[in-house]
Amino acid sequence: MILRFLPLAFLAAAGCATVPTAQAPCSVKIDFGSYCCGVDGETKAAVERYLEGARGVASSTSSAWGREGESTRCVVTRTRADTDRIYRDLAALVPPTARRGPVTIVTADGRATPNQTQR
């Protein structure tokens, strides 16, 4: 008799589980890569300093994904104008020649910084 109601109890418990909310898509995404010996720490620090005081940033999160400091920073902006300004400002911080590893900036609408040349 108890076994007959076990599947119903399981379904009822599963319905009570919390469902994580989806994060807003990145308005601006910054990838810090590495060729072999770590990321461009100087550019990464400049980007982080900029984002700390930038107007129009609703949220900013970082996810590490590599073994040499590689990471992705996701910036959610308040308005399209904020996205445009932040993208332009961040793109100006990225040197045309990669110091240690590539730094790529991409917007949700597909704009991307040009590929850096390797030293």
C-alpha positions as CSV (number, residue, x, y, z in Angstrom):
1,M,0.0,0.0,0.0
2,I,2.8,2.5,0.9
3,L,4.6,1.6,-2.3
4,R,1.6,2.7,-4.3
5,F,1.8,6.3,-2.9
6,L,5.6,6.6,-3.1
7,P,5.7,8.0,-6.6
8,L,3.1,10.6,-5.7
9,A,5.1,11.6,-2.7
10,F,8.2,11.9,-4.9
11,L,6.3,14.1,-7.4
12,A,4.9,16.3,-4.6
13,A,8.4,16.8,-3.1
14,A,9.9,17.6,-6.6
15,G,7.3,20.3,-7.1
16,C,8.6,22.0,-3.9
17,A,12.2,22.2,-5.1
18,T,13.5,25.7,-5.7
19,V,14.2,26.6,-9.3
20,P,17.1,28.9,-9.9
21,T,16.2,32.1,-11.7
22,A,17.8,32.8,-15.0
23,Q,20.5,35.4,-15.0
24,A,20.0,38.3,-17.4
25,P,22.1,37.9,-20.6
26,C,25.4,39.7,-20.6
27,S,25.1,43.2,-22.2
28,V,28.9,43.2,-22.5
29,K,31.1,40.1,-22.1
30,I,34.8,40.3,-21.5
31,D,36.9,37.1,-22.0
32,F,40.5,37.0,-20.6
33,G,42.4,34.2,-22.3
34,S,45.9,32.9,-22.0
35,Y,48.4,31.6,-24.6
36,C,50.4,29.7,-22.0
37,C,51.5,31.7,-19.0
38,G,48.5,33.5,-17.6
39,V,46.2,36.3,-18.6
40,D,47.0,40.0,-19.2
41,G,46.8,41.0,-15.6
42,E,47.4,44.7,-16.3
43,T,44.4,44.9,-18.7
44,K,42.2,42.8,-16.4
45,A,43.0,45.1,-13.4
46,A,42.2,48.2,-15.6
47,V,38.8,46.6,-16.7
48,E,37.9,45.8,-13.1
49,R,38.8,49.3,-11.9
50,Y,36.7,50.8,-14.7
51,L,33.7,48.6,-13.9
52,E,33.8,49.4,-10.2
53,G,32.9,53.1,-10.9
54,A,31.0,52.8,-14.2
55,R,27.6,54.4,-14.5
56,G,24.9,52.2,-15.8
57,V,26.1,48.8,-14.6
58,A,23.2,46.8,-13.2
59,S,25.4,43.9,-12.3
60,S,28.8,42.4,-13.0
61,T,29.9,38.9,-12.3
62,S,33.1,36.9,-13.1
63,S,33.5,33.2,-13.8
64,A,36.9,31.5,-13.8
65,W,37.2,28.8,-16.4
66,G,40.9,28.1,-16.9
67,R,44.0,27.0,-15.0
68,E,46.0,30.1,-15.7
69,G,43.6,32.8,-14.6
70,E,41.3,32.7,-17.6
71,S,37.9,34.1,-16.9
72,T,34.8,35.7,-18.3
73,R,33.2,38.9,-16.9
74,C,29.5,39.4,-17.6
75,V,28.2,42.9,-17.4
76,V,24.5,43.7,-17.4
77,T,23.8,47.3,-18.2
78,R,20.7,49.4,-17.4
79,T,20.1,50.8,-20.9
80,R,21.3,50.4,-24.5
81,A,23.2,53.8,-24.2
82,D,25.0,52.4,-21.2
83,T,26.0,49.3,-23.2
84,D,27.3,51.4,-26.0
85,R,29.4,53.7,-23.7
86,I,30.8,50.8,-21.6
87,Y,31.7,48.8,-24.7
88,R,33.5,51.8,-26.2
89,D,35.3,52.6,-22.9
90,L,36.4,49.0,-22.3
91,A,37.5,48.5,-25.9
92,A,39.8,51.5,-25.5
93,L,41.5,49.8,-22.5
94,V,42.5,46.7,-24.6
95,P,45.9,47.0,-26.3
96,P,46.0,46.1,-30.0
97,T,48.8,43.6,-29.2
98,A,48.2,41.0,-26.5
99,R,50.6,41.3,-23.6
100,R,50.1,37.8,-22.2
101,G,46.8,36.5,-23.5
102,P,43.9,37.6,-25.7
103,V,41.2,39.9,-24.3
104,T,37.9,39.9,-26.2
105,I,34.9,42.1,-25.6
106,V,31.6,41.2,-27.1
107,T,28.2,42.8,-26.8
108,A,24.8,41.0,-26.7
109,D,24.1,42.4,-30.2
110,G,27.3,41.0,-31.7
111,R,29.7,43.8,-31.7
112,A,33.2,42.6,-30.9
113,T,36.7,44.0,-30.4
114,P,39.1,43.1,-33.2
115,N,41.4,40.1,-32.6
116,Q,44.6,41.1,-30.9
117,T,47.9,40.1,-32.5
118,Q,50.2,38.0,-30.5
119,R,53.6,39.3,-29.5
